[in-house]
């Protein structure tokens, strides 16, 4: 992203009351512990490292759908 990175976006999201309950999954190429910890510290709910193949992306998409849409119980919508 020009002029901003994912950490900037996470920091901005934390300051938006209307986004407080929005689940955030980080999909990144970094597998460094410092980046994982920083993302969670900025409010990420999940941290995934990008796979190296199309099949890997399809597998992650299926798992995300299964967890966040089928298994997870989200909070009530904010009015």
mmCIF file of the N, C-alpha and C atoms, coordinates in Angstrom:
data_MODEL
# 
_entry.id   MODEL 
# 
loop_
_atom_site.group_PDB 
_atom_site.id 
_atom_site.type_symbol 
_atom_site.label_atom_id 
_atom_site.label_alt_id 
_atom_site.label_comp_id 
_atom_site.label_asym_id 
_atom_site.label_entity_id 
_atom_site.label_seq_id 
_atom_site.pdbx_PDB_ins_code 
_atom_site.Cartn_x 
_atom_site.Cartn_y 
_atom_site.Cartn_z 
_atom_site.occupancy 
_atom_site.B_iso_or_equiv 
_atom_site.pdbx_formal_charge 
_atom_site.auth_seq_id 
_atom_site.auth_comp_id 
_atom_site.auth_asym_id 
_atom_site.auth_atom_id 
_atom_site.pdbx_PDB_model_num 
ATOM 1   N N  . UNK A 1 1  ? 0.846   -1.164  0.000  1.00 0.00 ? 1  UNK A N  1 
ATOM 2   C CA . UNK A 1 1  ? 0.000   0.000   0.000  1.00 0.00 ? 1  UNK A CA 1 
ATOM 3   C C  . UNK A 1 1  ? 0.901   1.238   0.000  1.00 0.00 ? 1  UNK A C  1 
ATOM 4   N N  . UNK A 1 2  ? 0.648   2.142   -0.863 1.00 0.00 ? 2  UNK A N  1 
ATOM 5   C CA . UNK A 1 2  ? 1.467   3.354   -0.869 1.00 0.00 ? 2  UNK A CA 1 
ATOM 6   C C  . UNK A 1 2  ? 1.214   4.210   0.381  1.00 0.00 ? 2  UNK A C  1 
ATOM 7   N N  . UNK A 1 3  ? 2.306   4.655   0.995  1.00 0.00 ? 3  UNK A N  1 
ATOM 8   C CA . UNK A 1 3  ? 2.281   5.579   2.137  1.00 0.00 ? 3  UNK A CA 1 
ATOM 9   C C  . UNK A 1 3  ? 1.700   4.994   3.423  1.00 0.00 ? 3  UNK A C  1 
ATOM 10  N N  . UNK A 1 4  ? 1.279   3.768   3.431  1.00 0.00 ? 4  UNK A N  1 
ATOM 11  C CA . UNK A 1 4  ? 0.764   3.128   4.636  1.00 0.00 ? 4  UNK A CA 1 
ATOM 12  C C  . UNK A 1 4  ? 1.035   1.634   4.536  1.00 0.00 ? 4  UNK A C  1 
ATOM 13  N N  . UNK A 1 5  ? 1.204   1.001   5.680  1.00 0.00 ? 5  UNK A N  1 
ATOM 14  C CA . UNK A 1 5  ? 1.332   -0.451  5.665  1.00 0.00 ? 5  UNK A CA 1 
ATOM 15  C C  . UNK A 1 5  ? 0.218   -1.045  6.521  1.00 0.00 ? 5  UNK A C  1 
ATOM 16  N N  . UNK A 1 6  ? 0.203   -2.344  6.621  1.00 0.00 ? 6  UNK A N  1 
ATOM 17  C CA . UNK A 1 6  ? -0.856  -3.000  7.379  1.00 0.00 ? 6  UNK A CA 1 
ATOM 18  C C  . UNK A 1 6  ? -0.895  -2.587  8.840  1.00 0.00 ? 6  UNK A C  1 
ATOM 19  N N  . UNK A 1 7  ? 0.273   -2.316  9.421  1.00 0.00 ? 7  UNK A N  1 
ATOM 20  C CA . UNK A 1 7  ? 0.309   -1.865  10.809 1.00 0.00 ? 7  UNK A CA 1 
ATOM 21  C C  . UNK A 1 7  ? -0.352  -0.499  10.948 1.00 0.00 ? 7  UNK A C  1 
ATOM 22  N N  . UNK A 1 8  ? -0.131  0.370   9.961  1.00 0.00 ? 8  UNK A N  1 
ATOM 23  C CA . UNK A 1 8  ? -0.791  1.682   9.973  1.00 0.00 ? 8  UNK A CA 1 
ATOM 24  C C  . UNK A 1 8  ? -2.307  1.519   9.931  1.00 0.00 ? 8  UNK A C  1 
ATOM 25  N N  . UNK A 1 9  ? -2.766  0.595   9.101  1.00 0.00 ? 9  UNK A N  1 
ATOM 26  C CA . UNK A 1 9  ? -4.211  0.348   8.981  1.00 0.00 ? 9  UNK A CA 1 
ATOM 27  C C  . UNK A 1 9  ? -4.768  -0.190  10.290 1.00 0.00 ? 9  UNK A C  1 
ATOM 28  N N  . UNK A 1 10 ? -4.069  -1.142  10.911 1.00 0.00 ? 10 UNK A N  1 
ATOM 29  C CA . UNK A 1 10 ? -4.526  -1.679  12.191 1.00 0.00 ? 10 UNK A CA 1 
ATOM 30  C C  . UNK A 1 10 ? -4.597  -0.588  13.258 1.00 0.00 ? 10 UNK A C  1 
ATOM 31  N N  . UNK A 1 11 ? -3.577  0.270   13.304 1.00 0.00 ? 11 UNK A N  1 
ATOM 32  C CA . UNK A 1 11 ? -3.583  1.376   14.258 1.00 0.00 ? 11 UNK A CA 1 
ATOM 33  C C  . UNK A 1 11 ? -4.745  2.323   14.029 1.00 0.00 ? 11 UNK A C  1 
ATOM 34  N N  . UNK A 1 12 ? -5.024  2.622   12.761 1.00 0.00 ? 12 UNK A N  1 
ATOM 35  C CA . UNK A 1 12 ? -6.151  3.494   12.421 1.00 0.00 ? 12 UNK A CA 1 
ATOM 36  C C  . UNK A 1 12 ? -7.469  2.835   12.832 1.00 0.00 ? 12 UNK A C  1 
ATOM 37  N N  . UNK A 1 13 ? -7.587  1.526   12.557 1.00 0.00 ? 13 UNK A N  1 
ATOM 38  C CA . UNK A 1 13 ? -8.823  0.816   12.881 1.00 0.00 ? 13 UNK A CA 1 
ATOM 39  C C  . UNK A 1 13 ? -9.105  0.841   14.378 1.00 0.00 ? 13 UNK A C  1 
ATOM 40  N N  . UNK A 1 14 ? -8.069  0.745   15.187 1.00 0.00 ? 14 UNK A N  1 
ATOM 41  C CA . UNK A 1 14 ? -8.249  0.769   16.643 1.00 0.00 ? 14 UNK A CA 1 
ATOM 42  C C  . UNK A 1 14 ? -8.872  2.071   17.120 1.00 0.00 ? 14 UNK A C  1 
ATOM 43  N N  . UNK A 1 15 ? -8.651  3.121   16.375 1.00 0.00 ? 15 UNK A N  1 
ATOM 44  C CA . UNK A 1 15 ? -9.164  4.443   16.768 1.00 0.00 ? 15 UNK A CA 1 
ATOM 45  C C  . UNK A 1 15 ? -10.575 4.703   16.249 1.00 0.00 ? 15 UNK A C  1 
ATOM 46  N N  . UNK A 1 16 ? -11.152 3.766   15.524 1.00 0.00 ? 16 UNK A N  1 
ATOM 47  C CA . UNK A 1 16 ? -12.488 3.928   14.948 1.00 0.00 ? 16 UNK A CA 1 
ATOM 48  C C  . UNK A 1 16 ? -13.500 3.144   15.780 1.00 0.00 ? 16 UNK A C  1 
ATOM 49  N N  . UNK A 1 17 ? -14.299 3.818   16.597 1.00 0.00 ? 17 UNK A N  1 
ATOM 50  C CA . UNK A 1 17 ? -15.243 3.107   17.470 1.00 0.00 ? 17 UNK A CA 1 
ATOM 51  C C  . UNK A 1 17 ? -16.173 2.170   16.714 1.00 0.00 ? 17 UNK A C  1 
ATOM 52  N N  . UNK A 1 18 ? -16.577 2.546   15.514 1.00 0.00 ? 18 UNK A N  1 
ATOM 53  C CA . UNK A 1 18 ? -17.520 1.723   14.754 1.00 0.00 ? 18 UNK A CA 1 
ATOM 54  C C  . UNK A 1 18 ? -16.882 0.439   14.226 1.00 0.00 ? 18 UNK A C  1 
ATOM 55  N N  . UNK A 1 19 ? -15.551 0.339   14.284 1.00 0.00 ? 19 UNK A N  1 
ATOM 56  C CA . UNK A 1 19 ? -14.852 -0.858  13.807 1.00 0.00 ? 19 UNK A CA 1 
ATOM 57  C C  . UNK A 1 19 ? -14.339 -1.727  14.946 1.00 0.00 ? 19 UNK A C  1 
ATOM 58  N N  . UNK A 1 20 ? -14.621 -1.339  16.171 1.00 0.00 ? 20 UNK A N  1 
ATOM 59  C CA . UNK A 1 20 ? -14.076 -2.013  17.341 1.00 0.00 ? 20 UNK A CA 1 
ATOM 60  C C  . UNK A 1 20 ? -14.338 -3.517  17.353 1.00 0.00 ? 20 UNK A C  1 
ATOM 61  N N  . UNK A 1 21 ? -15.507 -3.944  16.921 1.00 0.00 ? 21 UNK A N  1 
ATOM 62  C CA . UNK A 1 21 ? -15.867 -5.361  16.971 1.00 0.00 ? 21 UNK A CA 1 
ATOM 63  C C  . UNK A 1 21 ? -15.624 -6.110  15.658 1.00 0.00 ? 21 UNK A C  1 
ATOM 64  N N  . UNK A 1 22 ? -15.089 -5.429  14.670 1.00 0.00 ? 22 UNK A N  1 
ATOM 65  C CA . UNK A 1 22 ? -14.815 -6.068  13.380 1.00 0.00 ? 22 UNK A CA 1 
ATOM 66  C C  . UNK A 1 22 ? -13.645 -7.036  13.520 1.00 0.00 ? 22 UNK A C  1 
ATOM 67  N N  . UNK A 1 23 ? -13.854 -8.326  13.222 1.00 0.00 ? 23 UNK A N  1 
ATOM 68  C CA . UNK A 1 23 ? -12.730 -9.257  13.296 1.00 0.00 ? 23 UNK A CA 1 
ATOM 69  C C  . UNK A 1 23 ? -11.730 -8.977  12.174 1.00 0.00 ? 23 UNK A C  1 
ATOM 70  N N  . UNK A 1 24 ? -10.451 -9.006  12.514 1.00 0.00 ? 24 UNK A N  1 
ATOM 71  C CA . UNK A 1 24 ? -9.400  -8.685  11.552 1.00 0.00 ? 24 UNK A CA 1 
ATOM 72  C C  . UNK A 1 24 ? -8.433  -9.852  11.438 1.00 0.00 ? 24 UNK A C  1 
ATOM 73  N N  . UNK A 1 25 ? -8.260  -10.335 10.229 1.00 0.00 ? 25 UNK A N  1 
ATOM 74  C CA . UNK A 1 25 ? -7.266  -11.360 9.928  1.00 0.00 ? 25 UNK A CA 1 
ATOM 75  C C  . UNK A 1 25 ? -6.169  -10.719 9.096  1.00 0.00 ? 25 UNK A C  1 
ATOM 76  N N  . UNK A 1 26 ? -4.934  -10.842 9.549  1.00 0.00 ? 26 UNK A N  1 
ATOM 77  C CA . UNK A 1 26 ? -3.781  -10.332 8.817  1.00 0.00 ? 26 UNK A CA 1 
ATOM 78  C C  . UNK A 1 26 ? -3.278  -11.449 7.909  1.00 0.00 ? 26 UNK A C  1 
ATOM 79  N N  . UNK A 1 27 ? -3.116  -11.145 6.630  1.00 0.00 ? 27 UNK A N  1 
ATOM 80  C CA . UNK A 1 27 ? -2.536  -12.080 5.661  1.00 0.00 ? 27 UNK A CA 1 
ATOM 81  C C  . UNK A 1 27 ? -1.283  -11.422 5.125  1.00 0.00 ? 27 UNK A C  1 
ATOM 82  N N  . UNK A 1 28 ? -0.127  -11.971 5.454  1.00 0.00 ? 28 UNK A N  1 
ATOM 83  C CA . UNK A 1 28 ? 1.138   -11.308 5.188  1.00 0.00 ? 28 UNK A CA 1 
ATOM 84  C C  . UNK A 1 28 ? 2.215   -12.303 4.767  1.00 0.00 ? 28 UNK A C  1 
ATOM 85  N N  . UNK A 1 29 ? 3.301   -11.775 4.252  1.00 0.00 ? 29 UNK A N  1 
ATOM 86  C CA . UNK A 1 29 ? 4.438   -12.629 3.891  1.00 0.00 ? 29 UNK A CA 1 
ATOM 87  C C  . UNK A 1 29 ? 5.426   -12.760 5.048  1.00 0.00 ? 29 UNK A C  1 
ATOM 88  N N  . UNK A 1 30 ? 5.254   -11.970 6.106  1.00 0.00 ? 30 UNK A N  1 
ATOM 89  C CA . UNK A 1 30 ? 6.201   -11.973 7.226  1.00 0.00 ? 30 UNK A CA 1 
ATOM 90  C C  . UNK A 1 30 ? 5.870   -13.055 8.242  1.00 0.00 ? 30 UNK A C  1 
ATOM 91  N N  . UNK A 1 31 ? 6.889   -13.808 8.607  1.00 0.00 ? 31 UNK A N  1 
ATOM 92  C CA . UNK A 1 31 ? 6.729   -14.823 9.640  1.00 0.00 ? 31 UNK A CA 1 
ATOM 93  C C  . UNK A 1 31 ? 7.578   -14.481 10.870 1.00 0.00 ? 31 UNK A C  1 
ATOM 94  N N  . UNK A 1 32 ? 7.987   -13.213 10.982 1.00 0.00 ? 32 UNK A N  1 
ATOM 95  C CA . UNK A 1 32 ? 8.801   -12.772 12.104 1.00 0.00 ? 32 UNK A CA 1 
ATOM 96  C C  . UNK A 1 32 ? 7.944   -12.611 13.358 1.00 0.00 ? 32 UNK A C  1 
ATOM 97  N N  . UNK A 1 33 ? 8.445   -13.108 14.493 1.00 0.00 ? 33 UNK A N  1 
ATOM 98  C CA . UNK A 1 33 ? 7.713   -12.998 15.758 1.00 0.00 ? 33 UNK A CA 1 
ATOM 99  C C  . UNK A 1 33 ? 7.363   -11.552 16.079 1.00 0.00 ? 33 UNK A C  1 
ATOM 100 N N  . UNK A 1 34 ? 8.275   -10.626 15.813 1.00 0.00 ? 34 UNK A N  1 
ATOM 101 C CA . UNK A 1 34 ? 8.013   -9.216  16.147 1.00 0.00 ? 34 UNK A CA 1 
ATOM 102 C C  . UNK A 1 34 ? 6.815   -8.683  15.365 1.00 0.00 ? 34 UNK A C  1 
ATOM 103 N N  . UNK A 1 35 ? 6.636   -9.128  14.119 1.00 0.00 ? 35 UNK A N  1 
ATOM 104 C CA . UNK A 1 35 ? 5.490   -8.679  13.320 1.00 0.00 ? 35 UNK A CA 1 
ATOM 105 C C  . UNK A 1 35 ? 4.199   -9.323  13.804 1.00 0.00 ? 35 UNK A C  1 
ATOM 106 N N  . UNK A 1 36 ? 4.272   -10.599 14.170 1.00 0.00 ? 36 UNK A N  1 
ATOM 107 C CA . UNK A 1 36 ? 3.094   -11.282 14.721 1.00 0.00 ? 36 UNK A CA 1 
ATOM 108 C C  . UNK A 1 36 ? 2.638   -10.571 15.992 1.00 0.00 ? 36 UNK A C  1 
ATOM 109 N N  . UNK A 1 37 ? 3.573   -10.338 16.901 1.00 0.00 ? 37 UNK A N  1 
ATOM 110 C CA . UNK A 1 37 ? 3.242   -9.689  18.173 1.00 0.00 ? 37 UNK A CA 1 
ATOM 111 C C  . UNK A 1 37 ? 2.714   -8.271  17.961 1.00 0.00 ? 37 UNK A C  1 
ATOM 112 N N  . UNK A 1 38 ? 3.313   -7.550  17.030 1.00 0.00 ? 38 UNK A N  1 
ATOM 113 C CA . UNK A 1 38 ? 2.867   -6.180  16.757 1.00 0.00 ? 38 UNK A CA 1 
ATOM 114 C C  . UNK A 1 38 ? 1.442   -6.170  16.210 1.00 0.00 ? 38 UNK A C  1 
ATOM 115 N N  . UNK A 1 39 ? 1.137   -7.090  15.294 1.00 0.00 ? 39 UNK A N  1 
ATOM 116 C CA . UNK A 1 39 ? -0.208  -7.149  14.719 1.00 0.00 ? 39 UNK A CA 1 
ATOM 117 C C  . UNK A 1 39 ? -1.256  -7.448  15.790 1.00 0.00 ? 39 UNK A C  1 
ATOM 118 N N  . UNK A 1 40 ? -0.965  -8.424  16.646 1.00 0.00 ? 40 UNK A N  1 
ATOM 119 C CA . UNK A 1 40 ? -1.913  -8.733  17.717 1.00 0.00 ? 40 UNK A CA 1 
ATOM 120 C C  . UNK A 1 40 ? -2.032  -7.559  18.691 1.00 0.00 ? 40 UNK A C  1 
ATOM 121 N N  . UNK A 1 41 ? -0.920  -6.890  18.958 1.00 0.00 ? 41 UNK A N  1 
ATOM 122 C CA . UNK A 1 41 ? -0.956  -5.723  19.833 1.00 0.00 ? 41 UNK A CA 1 
ATOM 123 C C  . UNK A 1 41 ? -1.792  -4.585  19.272 1.00 0.00 ? 41 UNK A C  1 
ATOM 124 N N  . UNK A 1 42 ? -1.910  -4.530  17.954 1.00 0.00 ? 42 UNK A N  1 
ATOM 125 C CA . UNK A 1 42 ? -2.708  -3.492  17.296 1.00 0.00 ? 42 UNK A CA 1 
ATOM 126 C C  . UNK A 1 42 ? -4.144  -3.956  17.023 1.00 0.00 ? 42 UNK A C  1 
ATOM 127 N N  . UNK A 1 43 ? -4.532  -5.102  17.573 1.00 0.00 ? 43 UNK A N  1 
ATOM 128 C CA . UNK A 1 43 ? -5.924  -5.517  17.494 1.00 0.00 ? 43 UNK A CA 1 
ATOM 129 C C  . UNK A 1 43 ? -6.259  -6.612  16.512 1.00 0.00 ? 43 UNK A C  1 
ATOM 130 N N  . UNK A 1 44 ? -5.276  -7.202  15.847 1.00 0.00 ? 44 UNK A N  1 
ATOM 131 C CA . UNK A 1 44 ? -5.579  -8.316  14.930 1.00 0.00 ? 44 UNK A CA 1 
ATOM 132 C C  . UNK A 1 44 ? -6.145  -9.485  15.722 1.00 0.00 ? 44 UNK A C  1 
ATOM 133 N N  . UNK A 1 45 ? -7.047  -10.219 15.118 1.00 0.00 ? 45 UNK A N  1 
ATOM 134 C CA . UNK A 1 45 ? -7.626  -11.403 15.747 1.00 0.00 ? 45 UNK A CA 1 
ATOM 135 C C  . UNK A 1 45 ? -7.008  -12.691 15.237 1.00 0.00 ? 45 UNK A C  1 
ATOM 136 N N  . UNK A 1 46 ? -6.316  -12.585 14.105 1.00 0.00 ? 46 UNK A N  1 
ATOM 137 C CA . UNK A 1 46 ? -5.713  -13.755 13.480 1.00 0.00 ? 46 UNK A CA 1 
ATOM 138 C C  . UNK A 1 46 ? -4.551  -13.285 12.611 1.00 0.00 ? 46 UNK A C  1 
ATOM 139 N N  . UNK A 1 47 ? -3.509  -14.110 12.514 1.00 0.00 ? 47 UNK A N  1 
ATOM 140 C CA . UNK A 1 47 ? -2.324  -13.762 11.736 1.00 0.00 ? 47 UNK A CA 1 
ATOM 141 C C  . UNK A 1 47 ? -1.961  -14.957 10.880 1.00 0.00 ? 47 UNK A C  1 
ATOM 142 N N  . UNK A 1 48 ? -2.033  -14.805 9.580  1.00 0.00 ? 48 UNK A N  1 
ATOM 143 C CA . UNK A 1 48 ? -1.735  -15.893 8.647  1.00 0.00 ? 48 UNK A CA 1 
ATOM 144 C C  . UNK A 1 48 ? -0.602  -15.485 7.715  1.00 0.00 ? 48 UNK A C  1 
ATOM 145 N N  . UNK A 1 49 ? 0.316   -16.402 7.477  1.00 0.00 ? 49 UNK A N  1 
ATOM 146 C CA . UNK A 1 49 ? 1.405   -16.164 6.533  1.00 0.00 ? 49 UNK A CA 1 
ATOM 147 C C  . UNK A 1 49 ? 0.963   -16.665 5.167  1.00 0.00 ? 49 UNK A C  1 
ATOM 148 N N  . UNK A 1 50 ? 1.185   -15.832 4.160  1.00 0.00 ? 50 UNK A N  1 
ATOM 149 C CA . UNK A 1 50 ? 0.761   -16.167 2.802  1.00 0.00 ? 50 UNK A CA 1 
ATOM 150 C C  . UNK A 1 50 ? 1.392   -17.473 2.346  1.00 0.00 ? 50 UNK A C  1 
ATOM 151 N N  . UNK A 1 51 ? 0.606   -18.329 1.740  1.00 0.00 ? 51 UNK A N  1 
ATOM 152 C CA . UNK A 1 51 ? 1.154   -19.571 1.195  1.00 0.00 ? 51 UNK A CA 1 
ATOM 153 C C  . UNK A 1 51 ? 1.905   -19.305 -0.112 1.00 0.00 ? 51 UNK A C  1 
ATOM 154 N N  . UNK A 1 52 ? 2.632   -20.297 -0.546 1.00 0.00 ? 52 UNK A N  1 
ATOM 155 C CA . UNK A 1 52 ? 3.432   -20.133 -1.762 1.00 0.00 ? 52 UNK A CA 1 
ATOM 156 C C  . UNK A 1 52 ? 2.742   -20.664 -3.015 1.00 0.00 ? 52 UNK A C  1 
ATOM 157 N N  . UNK A 1 53 ? 1.547   -21.205 -2.865 1.00 0.00 ? 53 UNK A N  1 
ATOM 158 C CA . UNK A 1 53 ? 0.863   -21.780 -4.031 1.00 0.00 ? 53 UNK A CA 1 
ATOM 159 C C  . UNK A 1 53 ? -0.609  -21.380 -4.050 1.00 0.00 ? 53 UNK A C  1 
ATOM 160 N N  . UNK A 1 54 ? -1.218  -21.494 -5.214 1.00 0.00 ? 54 UNK A N  1 
ATOM 161 C CA . UNK A 1 54 ? -2.648  -21.224 -5.350 1.00 0.00 ? 54 UNK A CA 1 
ATOM 162 C C  . UNK A 1 54 ? -3.453  -22.194 -4.486 1.00 0.00 ? 54 UNK A C  1 
ATOM 163 N N  . UNK A 1 55 ? -3.050  -23.441 -4.450 1.00 0.00 ? 55 UNK A N  1 
ATOM 164 C CA . UNK A 1 55 ? -3.751  -24.415 -3.608 1.00 0.00 ? 55 UNK A CA 1 
ATOM 165 C C  . UNK A 1 55 ? -3.715  -23.989 -2.145 1.00 0.00 ? 55 UNK A C  1 
ATOM 166 N N  . UNK A 1 56 ? -2.582  -23.425 -1.720 1.00 0.00 ? 56 UNK A N  1 
ATOM 167 C CA . UNK A 1 56 ? -2.465  -22.949 -0.354 1.00 0.00 ? 56 UNK A CA 1 
ATOM 168 C C  . UNK A 1 56 ? -3.433  -21.820 -0.055 1.00 0.00 ? 56 UNK A C  1 
ATOM 169 N N  . UNK A 1 57 ? -3.619  -20.909 -1.020 1.00 0.00 ? 57 UNK A N  1 
ATOM 170 C CA . UNK A 1 57 ? -4.584  -19.813 -0.847 1.00 0.00 ? 57 UNK A CA 1 
ATOM 171 C C  . UNK A 1 57 ? -6.002  -20.359 -0.759 1.00 0.00 ? 57 UNK A C  1 
ATOM 172 N N  . UNK A 1 58 ? -6.307  -21.340 -1.576 1.00 0.00 ? 58 UNK A N  1 
ATOM 173 C CA . UNK A 1 58 ? -7.648  -21.937 -1.535 1.00 0.00 ? 58 UNK A CA 1 
ATOM 174 C C  . UNK A 1 58 ? -7.894  -22.621 -0.198 1.00 0.00 ? 58 UNK A C  1 
ATOM 175 N N  . UNK A 1 59 ? -6.867  -23.279 0.327  1.00 0.00 ? 59 UNK A N  1 
ATOM 176 C CA . UNK A 1 59 ? -6.998  -23.943 1.622  1.00 0.00 ? 59 UNK A CA 1 
ATOM 177 C C  . UNK A 1 59 ? -7.233  -22.929 2.738  1.00 0.00 ? 59 UNK A C  1 
ATOM 178 N N  . UNK A 1 60 ? -6.473  -21.838 2.726  1.00 0.00 ? 60 UNK A N  1 
ATOM 179 C CA . UNK A 1 60 ? -6.662  -20.788 3.734  1.00 0.00 ? 60 UNK A CA 1 
ATOM 180 C C  . UNK A 1 60 ? -8.056  -20.172 3.614  1.00 0.00 ? 60 UNK A C  1 
ATOM 181 N N  . UNK A 1 61 ? -8.497  -19.905 2.393  1.00 0.00 ? 61 UNK A N  1 
ATOM 182 C CA . UNK A 1 61 ? -9.832  -19.325 2.196  1.00 0.00 ? 61 UNK A CA 1 
ATOM 183 C C  . UNK A 1 61 ? -10.908 -20.254 2.749  1.00 0.00 ? 61 UNK A C  1 
ATOM 184 N N  . UNK A 1 62 ? -10.779 -21.551 2.502  1.00 0.00 ? 62 UNK A N  1 
ATOM 185 C CA . UNK A 1 62 ? -11.756 -22.515 3.019  1.00 0.00 ? 62 UNK A CA 1 
ATOM 186 C C  . UNK A 1 62 ? -11.753 -22.532 4.545  1.00 0.00 ? 62 UNK A C  1 
ATOM 187 N N  . UNK A 1 63 ? -10.559 -22.492 5.140  1.00 0.00 ? 63 UNK A N  1 
ATOM 188 C CA . UNK A 1 63 ? -10.462 -22.520 6.600  1.00 0.00 ? 63 UNK A CA 1 
ATOM 189 C C  . UNK A 1 63 ? -11.015 -21.235 7.220  1.00 0.00 ? 63 UNK A C  1 
ATOM 190 N N  . UNK A 1 64 ? -10.729 -20.089 6.587  1.00 0.00 ? 64 UNK A N  1 
ATOM 191 C CA . UNK A 1 64 ? -11.277 -18.823 7.078  1.00 0.00 ? 64 UNK A CA 1 
ATOM 192 C C  . UNK A 1 64 ? -12.800 -18.835 7.027  1.00 0.00 ? 64 UNK A C  1 
ATOM 193 N N  . UNK A 1 65 ? -13.336 -19.262 5.906  1.00 0.00 ? 65 UNK A N  1 
ATOM 194 C CA . UNK A 1 65 ? -14.796 -19.338 5.773  1.00 0.00 ? 65 UNK A CA 1 
ATOM 195 C C  . UNK A 1 65 ? -15.375 -20.264 6.831  1.00 0.00 ? 65 UNK A C  1 
ATOM 196 N N  . UNK A 1 66 ? -14.776 -21.421 6.981  1.00 0.00 ? 66 UNK A N  1 
ATOM 197 C CA . UNK A 1 66 ? -15.271 -22.399 7.934  1.00 0.00 ? 66 UNK A CA 1 
ATOM 198 C C  . UNK A 1 66 ? -15.258 -21.842 9.357  1.00 0.00 ? 66 UNK A C  1 
ATOM 199 N N  . UNK A 1 67 ? -14.163 -21.208 9.735  1.00 0.00 ? 67 UNK A N  1 
ATOM 200 C CA . UNK A 1 67 ? -14.076 -20.696 11.101 1.00 0.00 ? 67 UNK A CA 1 
ATOM 201 C C  . UNK A 1 67 ? -14.925 -19.444 11.310 1.00 0.00 ? 67 UNK A C  1 
ATOM 202 N N  . UNK A 1 68 ? -14.636 -18.382 10.543 1.00 0.00 ? 68 UNK A N  1 
ATOM 203 C CA . UNK A 1 68 ? -15.272 -17.083 10.807 1.00 0.00 ? 68 UNK A CA 1 
ATOM 204 C C  . UNK A 1 68 ? -16.749 -17.058 10.459 1.00 0.00 ? 68 UNK A C  1 
ATOM 205 N N  . UNK A 1 69 ? -17.183 -17.831 9.475  1.00 0.00 ? 69 UNK A N  1 
ATOM 206 C CA . UNK A 1 69 ? -18.583 -17.775 9.051  1.00 0.00 ? 69 UNK A CA 1 
ATOM 207 C C  . UNK A 1 69 ? -19.413 -18.902 9.652  1.00 0.00 ? 69 UNK A C  1 
ATOM 208 N N  . UNK A 1 70 ? -18.833 -20.089 9.752  1.00 0.00 ? 70 UNK A N  1 
ATOM 209 C CA . UNK A 1 70 ? -19.609 -21.231 10.227 1.00 0.00 ? 70 UNK A CA 1 
ATOM 210 C C  . UNK A 1 70 ? -19.448 -21.525 11.711 1.00 0.00 ? 70 UNK A C  1 
ATOM 211 N N  . UNK A 1 71 ? -18.219 -21.466 12.234 1.00 0.00 ? 71 UNK A N  1 
ATOM 212 C CA . UNK A 1 71 ? -17.971 -21.892 13.602 1.00 0.00 ? 71 UNK A CA 1 
ATOM 213 C C  . UNK A 1 71 ? -18.013 -20.751 14.618 1.00 0.00 ? 71 UNK A C  1 
ATOM 214 N N  . UNK A 1 72 ? -17.500 -19.609 14.263 1.00 0.00 ? 72 UNK A N  1 
ATOM 215 C CA . UNK A 1 72 ? -17.387 -18.484 15.194 1.00 0.00 ? 72 UNK A CA 1 
ATOM 216 C C  . UNK A 1 72 ? -18.738 -17.848 15.480 1.00 0.00 ? 72 UNK A C  1 
ATOM 217 N N  . UNK A 1 73 ? -18.947 -17.456 16.726 1.00 0.00 ? 73 UNK A N  1 
ATOM 218 C CA . UNK A 1 73 ? -20.153 -16.696 17.081 1.00 0.00 ? 73 UNK A CA 1 
ATOM 219 C C  . UNK A 1 73 ? -19.728 -15.259 17.327 1.00 0.00 ? 73 UNK A C  1 
ATOM 220 N N  . UNK A 1 74 ? -20.104 -14.356 16.426 1.00 0.00 ? 74 UNK A N  1 
ATOM 221 C CA . UNK A 1 74 ? -19.710 -12.954 16.583 1.00 0.00 ? 74 UNK A CA 1 
ATOM 222 C C  . UNK A 1 74 ? -20.584 -12.245 17.611 1.00 0.00 ? 74 UNK A C  1 
ATOM 223 N N  . UNK A 1 75 ? -20.111 -11.073 18.064 1.00 0.00 ? 75 UNK A N  1 
ATOM 224 C CA . UNK A 1 75 ? -20.937 -10.283 18.979 1.00 0.00 ? 75 UNK A CA 1 
ATOM 225 C C  . UNK A 1 75 ? -22.131 -9.687  18.236 1.00 0.00 ? 75 UNK A C  1 
ATOM 226 N N  . UNK A 1 76 ? -23.079 -9.185  19.000 1.00 0.00 ? 76 UNK A N  1 
ATOM 227 C CA . UNK A 1 76 ? -24.236 -8.518  18.403 1.00 0.00 ? 76 UNK A CA 1 
ATOM 228 C C  . UNK A 1 76 ? -23.768 -7.269  17.656 1.00 0.00 ? 76 UNK A C  1 
ATOM 229 N N  . UNK A 1 77 ? -24.434 -6.930  16.562 1.00 0.00 ? 77 UNK A N  1 
ATOM 230 C CA . UNK A 1 77 ? -24.061 -5.719  15.815 1.00 0.00 ? 77 UNK A CA 1 
ATOM 231 C C  . UNK A 1 77 ? -24.204 -4.465  16.669 1.00 0.00 ? 77 UNK A C  1 
ATOM 232 N N  . UNK A 1 78 ? -23.310 -3.529  16.474 1.00 0.00 ? 78 UNK A N  1 
ATOM 233 C CA . UNK A 1 78 ? -23.381 -2.244  17.166 1.00 0.00 ? 78 UNK A CA 1 
ATOM 234 C C  . UNK A 1 78 ? -24.329 -1.348  16.410 1.00 0.00 ? 78 UNK A C  1 
ATOM 235 N N  . UNK A 1 79 ? -25.257 -0.744  17.106 1.00 0.00 ? 79 UNK A N  1 
ATOM 236 C CA . UNK A 1 79 ? -26.223 0.142   16.458 1.00 0.00 ? 79 UNK A CA 1 
ATOM 237 C C  . UNK A 1 79 ? -25.822 1.567   16.623 1.00 0.00 ? 79 UNK A C  1 
# 
